[in-house]
Amino acid sequence: MAQARNCSDVKNRLFVIDGKQMFWDVAGNCGDASYSRVLFGGSPQEKLCSVGDSIAGPITRCEDEMSRALFDTIVKNLDNADLGLTGHKVEQVAFVPKAGTVIPSHNLVIAPISGVSDARQVVIKDAASFAKLWAEHGRNRTPAPPMPYVDFSRQMVLAVFAGQKPIPCYGLAINRAVSDGEKIVVEYDIFQLQTFVACAEVESAPMEMIVVDRNDVPVEFMRVRFGEVSFTNIDQTAHSGVTEPRAEVIKDIDSWTKLWAEHAGADAPVPMVNFSKQMVLGIFLGTQPNGCYSISIEHLYKSGNALSVIPYITMPGPDKVCTMLITTPAQLIALDRSDGEVKVTPIAVPVR
């Protein structure tokens, strides 16, 4: 049931409570059924309580009123490993979704330079191992970057390090974690950049870490050559009217007209885009304190139906003197229309 569930690209978790009940928490990017939470009795046919999204809004039902208090506690404590059920035995059930299902994940860190000098793929499931790896990753940085928090009671870290490259100008990207029906497959690629002018000054040892729900099934790392996607630059500027950081995917003329007016001004002519065949991607850095900040979308890669966008963000390096000018860097591009996931993975590049 859970393994074959559609619309589960945000989360799909099963818990056993006291060996007698089952709680199912699932969510995805669907229009009118974006989440569902169900408490079962001794079998999937014995539904005790449920709450879910619908076209009419959230709907809550309890076939067993005696279970309502327990269910309400669980729903209020979804981020806790014990679901807020102190005194109960709560165990998360590890399972692999059906083949082809994308495993929900979020980016933890991506960097063009790492203290890990050898090529390595790592699965981390405890805080001590993560602290050791993080110290190695940051050993060539002063001050060392602060270690991000990961709740290893319910999460794990998947990391890929390209290792030290003999020449500069390399990048690395994890495209996705996906189920093959038996294990989790982490698809990534390592590639040489050709056009980004700042990279000639930067040593390369790129890396990326992502976080997924904790699972004891096998993990395989697979290098997949991403197909590069061509695009057309619409505008690239240090002075956008968009003052907060955000990324926008635009697929219709009305949304495009509104965004362009915000970006370039109400009187600026709107560039022509054929939305029957194309879409617009805009990345905005928001207000920045000096002229060392800029954005350059260098590469777009497609793996399956997912699109990975890699913008390079320049920022002040150590002791760099920058023009003291408030900027709002942005770039907008047109590319072939796609209905797949768009993943933006920025890489920070210090200006020296």
C-alpha positions as CSV (number, residue, x, y, z in Angstrom):
1,M,0.0,0.0,0.0
2,A,2.6,2.6,1.1
3,Q,5.1,1.3,-1.4
4,A,2.8,1.8,-4.4
5,R,1.4,5.2,-3.2
6,N,1.3,8.0,-5.8
7,C,1.8,11.6,-4.8
8,S,4.4,10.8,-2.2
9,D,7.4,12.9,-3.3
10,V,7.5,15.0,-0.2
11,K,7.2,12.3,2.4
12,N,6.0,8.7,2.8
13,R,6.4,7.3,6.3
14,L,5.0,4.3,8.3
15,F,5.1,3.9,12.1
16,V,4.1,1.0,14.3
17,I,2.7,2.1,17.7
18,D,2.9,-0.4,20.6
19,G,3.0,-3.2,18.1
20,K,-0.7,-2.9,17.6
21,Q,-1.5,0.2,15.5
22,M,0.0,1.7,12.3
23,F,0.3,5.4,11.4
24,W,0.8,6.4,7.8
25,D,2.0,9.9,7.0
26,V,2.2,10.8,3.3
27,A,2.5,14.1,1.3
28,G,3.3,15.1,-2.2
29,N,3.0,17.9,-4.8
30,C,-0.6,17.3,-5.9
31,G,-3.3,19.8,-6.5
32,D,-6.1,18.7,-4.3
33,A,-4.7,15.7,-2.4
34,S,-1.4,17.0,-1.1
35,Y,-1.3,15.1,2.2
36,S,-2.9,12.2,4.0
37,R,-2.5,11.0,7.6
38,V,-4.1,7.8,8.7
39,L,-4.2,5.8,12.0
40,F,-5.0,2.1,11.5
41,G,-5.8,-0.6,14.0
42,G,-4.5,-4.2,13.5
43,S,-4.9,-4.2,9.7
44,P,-5.1,-1.8,6.8
45,Q,-8.8,-2.4,6.7
46,E,-9.3,-1.1,10.2
47,K,-9.1,2.7,9.8
48,L,-9.4,4.5,13.1
49,C,-8.8,8.1,12.2
50,S,-7.7,10.1,9.2
51,V,-7.1,13.6,8.0
52,G,-6.4,14.6,4.4
53,D,-6.4,17.4,1.9
54,S,-9.2,17.5,-0.6
55,I,-10.7,19.9,-3.2
56,A,-13.1,21.1,-0.5
57,G,-10.2,21.6,2.1
58,P,-9.0,19.4,4.9
59,I,-11.3,16.6,6.0
60,T,-10.9,14.8,9.4
61,R,-12.7,11.6,10.2
62,C,-12.6,9.3,13.2
63,E,-14.4,6.0,12.8
64,D,-13.2,5.1,16.4
65,E,-13.8,8.1,18.7
66,M,-11.7,6.4,21.4
67,S,-8.7,6.9,19.1
68,R,-9.2,10.7,18.5
69,A,-7.1,12.0,21.3
70,L,-4.2,9.7,20.3
71,F,-4.6,10.7,16.6
72,D,-4.7,14.5,17.5
73,T,-1.4,14.1,19.5
74,I,0.3,12.4,16.6
75,V,-0.8,15.0,14.0
76,K,0.5,17.8,16.3
77,N,3.9,16.1,16.7
78,L,4.8,14.9,13.2
79,D,8.3,16.3,13.4
80,N,9.1,14.3,16.6
81,A,10.6,10.8,16.3
82,D,8.1,9.5,18.9
83,L,5.2,11.4,17.4
84,G,4.6,13.0,20.8
85,L,3.6,9.6,22.2
86,T,5.6,9.6,25.4
87,G,5.3,6.2,27.1
88,H,4.4,4.4,23.9
89,K,6.8,2.3,21.7
90,V,7.0,4.0,18.3
91,E,9.0,2.4,15.5
92,Q,9.4,3.8,12.0
93,V,9.1,1.0,9.4
94,A,11.8,1.0,6.7
95,F,10.6,0.3,3.2
96,V,11.6,1.1,-0.4
97,P,8.9,2.8,-2.5
98,K,8.0,1.3,-5.9
99,A,10.7,1.5,-8.6
100,G,11.0,4.9,-10.1
101,T,9.7,6.8,-7.1
102,V,11.8,9.9,-6.2
103,I,12.9,9.8,-2.6
104,P,12.0,13.1,-0.8
105,S,15.2,15.0,0.0
106,H,16.6,18.5,0.7
107,N,19.9,20.0,0.1
108,L,22.2,20.3,3.1
109,V,25.3,21.8,1.6
110,I,27.0,22.2,-1.8
111,A,30.5,23.6,-2.2
112,P,33.1,24.0,-4.9
113,I,35.9,23.4,-2.5
114,S,36.1,20.7,0.2
115,G,38.8,19.5,2.6
116,V,37.9,15.9,1.6
117,S,40.6,15.4,-1.0
118,D,39.7,11.9,-2.2
119,A,36.6,10.9,-4.3
120,R,34.1,9.5,-1.8
121,Q,30.4,8.6,-1.5
122,V,29.1,8.4,2.1
123,V,26.0,7.5,4.0
124,I,25.9,9.0,7.5
125,K,23.4,7.9,10.1
126,D,24.8,9.2,13.4
127,A,25.9,12.5,14.8
128,A,29.5,11.4,15.7
129,S,30.3,10.2,12.2
130,F,28.8,13.4,10.8
131,A,30.8,15.6,13.1
132,K,34.0,13.8,12.0
133,L,33.2,14.1,8.3
134,W,32.2,17.8,8.7
135,A,35.5,18.6,10.4
136,E,37.4,17.0,7.5
137,H,35.2,18.8,4.9
138,G,35.9,22.2,6.6
139,R,39.6,21.8,7.5
140,N,40.8,24.1,4.7
141,R,38.5,26.9,5.7
142,T,39.2,29.6,8.3
143,P,36.9,30.0,10.2
144,A,35.5,26.5,9.7
145,P,31.9,26.5,8.5
146,P,29.3,25.9,11.2
147,M,28.0,22.3,11.2
148,P,24.3,22.1,10.1
149,Y,21.9,20.3,12.3
150,V,20.5,16.9,11.3
151,D,18.0,14.9,13.4
152,F,19.6,11.4,13.0
153,S,16.8,9.8,14.9
154,R,14.7,10.2,11.8
155,Q,17.1,11.4,9.0
156,M,20.3,10.4,7.3
157,V,22.9,12.2,5.2
158,L,23.9,11.1,1.7
159,A,27.1,12.8,0.5
160,V,29.2,12.8,-2.7
161,F,32.8,14.2,-2.8
162,A,34.5,14.5,-6.2
163,G,38.0,14.7,-4.6
164,Q,40.8,17.1,-5.5
165,K,40.9,17.8,-9.3
166,P,44.2,18.4,-11.1
167,I,42.8,21.5,-12.8
168,P,40.2,24.1,-11.6
169,C,36.7,24.6,-12.9
170,Y,34.9,21.4,-11.9
171,G,31.3,21.0,-10.6
172,L,29.3,18.3,-8.9
173,A,25.5,17.9,-8.6
174,I,23.3,15.3,-7.0
175,N,20.3,15.2,-9.3
176,R,18.0,13.0,-7.2
177,A,17.6,10.0,-4.9
178,V,15.3,7.4,-6.4
179,S,14.0,3.9,-5.6
180,D,14.7,1.0,-7.9
181,G,12.4,-1.2,-5.9
182,E,15.1,-2.8,-3.7
183,K,17.4,0.1,-2.8
184,I,17.9,3.8,-2.9
185,V,19.9,5.0,-5.9
186,V,21.7,8.4,-5.6
187,E,22.2,9.8,-9.1
188,Y,25.0,12.4,-9.4
189,D,27.4,13.8,-12.0
190,I,30.8,15.4,-12.0
191,F,31.6,17.7,-14.8
192,Q,34.1,20.3,-16.1
193,L,32.9,23.8,-16.5
194,Q,34.0,25.6,-19.7
195,T,32.6,29.1,-19.7
196,F,32.5,30.5,-16.1
197,V,35.3,33.2,-16.0
198,A,35.7,33.2,-12.2
199,C,36.4,29.5,-12.0
200,A,40.0,29.8,-13.4
201,E,40.9,31.3,-10.0
202,V,39.2,28.6,-7.9
203,E,40.6,25.2,-7.0
204,S,38.2,22.4,-7.4
205,A,37.2,19.7,-4.9
206,P,33.4,19.9,-5.3
207,M,30.9,18.2,-3.0
208,E,27.2,18.0,-2.1
209,M,25.2,16.6,0.8
210,I,21.5,15.9,0.9
211,V,19.2,14.7,3.7
212,V,16.6,12.0,3.4
213,D,14.4,10.1,5.8
214,R,16.4,7.5,7.7
215,N,16.2,4.1,6.2
216,D,18.1,0.8,6.6
217,V,17.8,-0.3,3.0
218,P,20.9,-0.4,0.8
219,V,22.1,2.8,-0.8
220,E,23.9,2.9,-4.2
221,F,25.6,5.9,-5.7
222,M,25.5,6.0,-9.5
223,R,27.2,8.5,-11.7
224,V,24.7,9.5,-14.4
225,R,25.8,11.6,-17.3
226,F,23.2,14.4,-17.3
227,G,22.0,15.6,-20.7
228,E,22.8,19.3,-21.0
229,V,19.9,21.5,-21.8
230,S,20.3,24.6,-24.0
231,F,18.8,27.9,-23.0
232,T,18.5,31.5,-24.1
233,N,19.5,34.4,-21.9
234,I,16.7,37.0,-21.5
235,D,18.3,39.3,-19.0
236,Q,21.2,39.3,-16.6
237,T,21.6,42.3,-14.3
238,A,23.0,43.6,-11.0
239,H,19.9,45.8,-10.6
240,S,16.6,43.9,-10.6
241,G,13.5,45.3,-9.1
242,V,13.0,42.0,-7.2
243,T,14.5,42.7,-3.8
244,E,14.0,39.3,-2.1
245,P,15.8,36.1,-3.0
246,R,13.7,33.6,-4.9
247,A,13.5,31.4,-8.0
248,E,10.5,31.5,-10.4
249,V,9.4,29.1,-13.1
250,I,6.9,30.9,-15.4
251,K,4.7,29.0,-17.9
252,D,2.1,31.6,-19.0
253,I,2.1,35.1,-20.4
254,D,0.1,36.7,-17.5
255,S,2.6,35.5,-14.9
256,W,5.5,36.5,-17.2
257,T,4.1,40.0,-17.7
258,K,3.7,40.5,-13.9
259,L,7.2,39.2,-13.1
260,W,8.8,41.3,-15.8
261,A,7.2,44.4,-14.6
262,E,8.4,43.7,-11.1
263,H,11.9,42.9,-12.4
264,A,12.4,45.6,-15.0
265,G,9.7,48.2,-14.4
266,A,6.1,48.6,-15.6
267,D,7.2,50.6,-18.7
268,A,9.8,48.1,-19.9
269,P,8.8,46.2,-23.0
270,V,8.1,42.5,-22.2
271,P,10.4,40.1,-24.1
272,M,8.6,37.7,-26.3
273,V,8.4,34.1,-25.1
274,N,6.5,31.3,-26.9
275,F,4.9,29.6,-23.8
276,S,3.4,26.9,-26.0
277,K,6.9,25.5,-26.3
278,Q,9.0,27.4,-23.7
279,M,9.1,28.5,-20.1
280,V,11.0,31.1,-18.2
281,L,13.3,30.5,-15.2
282,G,14.3,33.5,-13.1
283,I,16.7,33.4,-10.2
284,F,16.9,36.5,-8.0
285,L,19.5,37.0,-5.3
286,G,17.6,39.8,-3.6
287,T,19.3,42.9,-2.1
288,Q,23.1,42.5,-1.6
289,P,25.5,44.9,0.2
290,N,28.2,45.3,-2.5
291,G,29.2,44.8,-6.1
292,C,31.0,41.5,-5.6
293,Y,27.7,39.6,-5.7
294,S,26.5,38.3,-9.1
295,I,24.8,35.3,-10.6
296,S,25.6,33.3,-13.7
297,I,23.5,30.3,-14.8
298,E,26.1,28.2,-16.5
299,H,24.6,24.7,-16.9
300,L,21.2,23.0,-17.0
301,Y,21.1,19.2,-16.9
302,K,18.2,16.9,-17.4
303,S,18.0,13.4,-15.9
304,G,14.7,11.6,-16.7
305,N,12.0,14.3,-16.3
306,A,13.9,16.3,-13.7
307,L,15.9,19.5,-14.5
308,S,18.9,20.5,-12.5
309,V,19.9,24.2,-12.7
310,I,23.4,25.2,-11.5
311,P,23.8,28.9,-11.0
312,Y,27.2,30.3,-9.8
313,I,26.9,33.0,-7.2
314,T,29.9,35.2,-6.7
315,M,30.5,36.8,-3.3
316,P,33.4,38.5,-1.5
317,G,36.4,36.4,-0.9
318,P,38.9,36.9,2.0
319,D,40.2,40.5,2.1
320,K,38.5,41.3,-1.2
321,V,37.6,45.0,-1.5
322,C,34.3,45.4,-3.2
323,T,32.4,48.3,-4.7
324,M,30.2,49.7,-2.0
325,L,27.0,49.7,-4.0
326,I,23.6,48.1,-3.2
327,T,22.8,45.5,-5.8
328,T,20.0,43.1,-6.7
329,P,21.5,40.5,-9.0
330,A,19.2,38.4,-11.2
331,Q,19.2,36.3,-14.3
332,L,16.2,35.2,-16.4
333,I,16.4,32.6,-19.1
334,A,14.1,30.9,-21.6
335,L,14.2,27.1,-22.2
336,D,12.1,24.3,-23.6
337,R,8.9,23.8,-21.6
338,S,8.9,20.9,-19.1
339,D,6.5,19.6,-16.5
340,G,9.2,17.9,-14.4
341,E,10.7,19.0,-11.2
342,V,13.1,22.0,-11.4
343,K,15.9,21.8,-8.8
344,V,18.1,24.9,-8.4
345,T,21.5,24.1,-6.8
346,P,23.6,27.3,-6.4
347,I,27.4,27.1,-6.0
348,A,29.1,29.9,-4.1
349,V,32.3,31.2,-5.7
350,P,34.5,33.7,-3.7
351,V,35.8,36.7,-5.7
352,R,39.6,37.0,-5.1
